[in-house]
Amino acid sequence: MNKLLGVSPRHPGLWQDIPNSTMSKKTDIETMLSHTQGRNELKQICAQLAQLSLQGRWIVLISPPNIGYKQMLASAGVRMDRILLVHAKDEVETMWAMEKALTSGTSSAVITWTNELDARDSRRLQLVAKSAQAVGIIIENANTHLPDSTINAQGEQVNQGSLFAAMH
């Protein structure tokens, strides 16, 4: 065996040449503070999401509020068959779902709507970012409810017709 290795390094990790792998790619998790339940922030990243949806991996939306995100994404050219919705029951489950989606290797982007992160959750996400294989975006303070007049004043009305049936 020593004759086969010669003077090459003995550690197997040093034999691998992985300059273009996902392990060498550093992925950050971006946090965006929102006063519009994430509507404006989602508009900013729609073009990027459209490109990512062409990769064939999932775009994961975790606990999105009803801000008309489906119409925004579809009009930006995002492949809707690549959208995966996750409805978490609380903040703990939301962070767990984001962590799993970022590190699974099956997602190209993970967008999470959540309340303000505490120090523990921020540290946890810093650790997750080291092994993340997808773009991570956290929209903070997004679950605070806005009055309807604020949403409508922003120039786009959410089509709520499909949510309610007329009763006679």
C-alpha positions in Angstrom: 0.0 0.0 0.0 2.8 2.4 0.8 4.3 1.9 -2.6 1.0 2.8 -4.2 0.7 6.1 -2.3 4.3 7.1 -2.7 4.7 10.6 -1.3 1.0 11.7 -1.7 -0.8 12.9 1.4 -2.2 10.1 3.6 -5.5 11.8 4.5 -8.4 10.8 2.2 -9.9 14.2 2.4 -6.9 15.7 0.7 -7.2 13.4 -2.3 -10.4 15.0 -3.4 -10.4 17.8 -5.8 -13.8 19.6 -5.2 -13.4 23.3 -6.3 -16.8 23.5 -7.9 -18.8 21.5 -5.5 -21.5 22.9 -3.2 -19.3 22.3 -0.2 -16.9 25.1 -1.4 -19.8 27.4 -2.1 -20.6 29.7 0.9 -24.3 30.4 1.2 -25.6 33.2 3.5 -29.0 33.5 5.0 -30.3 37.0 4.4 -32.7 38.6 6.9 -35.1 41.3 5.7 -37.1 43.4 8.0 -40.7 44.0 6.7 -43.5 46.4 7.4 -45.6 45.0 4.6 -45.9 41.3 5.6 -43.1 40.6 3.1 -44.9 41.9 0.0 -42.2 44.4 -1.0 -39.4 42.0 -0.1 -40.9 39.3 -2.2 -41.2 41.7 -5.2 -37.5 42.4 -4.9 -36.5 38.8 -5.2 -39.1 37.5 -7.7 -36.7 37.7 -10.7 -34.1 35.7 -8.8 -36.7 33.2 -7.8 -37.8 32.8 -11.4 -34.2 31.9 -12.4 -33.8 29.5 -9.5 -37.1 27.8 -10.4 -35.6 26.7 -13.7 -33.0 24.6 -11.8 -35.6 21.9 -11.1 -35.2 22.1 -7.4 -37.8 23.4 -4.9 -38.5 26.9 -3.9 -39.8 26.5 -0.3 -42.1 29.1 1.2 -42.5 28.6 5.0 -45.5 30.2 6.7 -46.3 32.8 4.0 -49.1 35.2 4.9 -51.9 35.9 2.5 -50.3 38.7 0.6 -51.0 37.5 -3.0 -47.7 35.8 -3.3 -49.0 33.3 -5.8 -49.9 36.0 -8.3 -46.6 37.8 -7.7 -44.5 34.7 -8.3 -46.5 33.6 -11.3 -46.4 37.0 -13.0 -42.6 37.1 -12.4 -42.2 33.8 -14.3 -41.6 31.5 -11.4 -42.4 27.9 -12.2 -45.4 27.2 -9.9 -44.8 23.5 -10.0 -41.5 24.0 -8.2 -43.1 25.9 -5.2 -43.4 23.9 -2.0 -45.6 25.4 0.8 -44.9 24.6 4.4 -47.3 25.7 7.0 -45.7 25.6 10.4 -47.7 25.6 13.6 -45.2 27.8 15.6 -41.8 29.5 15.5 -39.9 26.4 16.6 -41.4 24.4 13.8 -40.7 27.2 11.4 -37.0 27.3 12.2 -36.8 23.5 12.1 -38.4 23.5 8.6 -36.1 26.2 7.4 -33.0 24.3 8.6 -34.1 21.1 7.0 -35.0 22.7 3.7 -31.7 24.6 3.5 -29.6 21.5 4.1 -31.5 18.9 2.3 -30.0 19.5 -1.2 -33.4 19.5 -2.8 -34.2 23.2 -2.6 -32.7 26.1 -4.5 -34.3 28.8 -2.2 -36.0 28.8 1.1 -38.1 31.9 2.2 -39.4 32.1 5.7 -41.9 34.5 7.2 -41.4 34.8 10.9 -41.5 37.1 13.9 -38.3 38.8 15.1 -35.5 36.3 15.7 -34.0 36.0 19.1 -30.2 35.5 19.7 -30.6 31.8 19.9 -32.3 31.4 16.5 -29.9 33.8 14.9 -26.9 31.7 16.1 -28.7 28.6 15.0 -29.1 30.0 11.5 -25.4 31.1 11.4 -24.5 27.4 12.0 -27.0 26.2 9.4 -25.6 28.6 6.8 -22.3 26.8 6.9 -23.9 23.7 5.4 -26.8 25.3 3.5 -27.2 24.2 -0.1 -29.8 26.8 -1.0 -30.4 30.5 -0.8 -32.0 31.4 2.5 -34.2 34.5 3.1 -35.9 35.3 6.4 -38.6 38.0 6.3 -38.9 39.2 9.9 -41.9 40.8 11.5 -44.0 39.5 8.6 -46.7 37.9 10.7 -47.9 41.2 12.2 -51.2 41.9 10.7 -51.7 45.0 8.5 -55.0 46.8 8.1 -56.6 46.2 4.7 -56.3 49.9 3.8 -52.5 49.7 4.2 -52.2 46.7 1.8 -54.6 48.3 -0.8 -52.8 51.6 -0.6 -49.6 50.0 -1.9 -51.1 49.8 -5.3 -52.0 46.1 -5.6 -55.1 44.5 -4.3 -55.0 40.8 -3.4 -57.6 38.8 -5.3 -59.6 37.4 -2.4 -62.5 36.2 -4.6 -61.4 32.6 -4.6 -61.3 32.5 -0.8 -64.9 33.3 -0.1 -68.1 32.0 -1.7 -71.2 34.2 -2.0 -74.1 33.0 0.1 -77.6 33.9 -0.9 
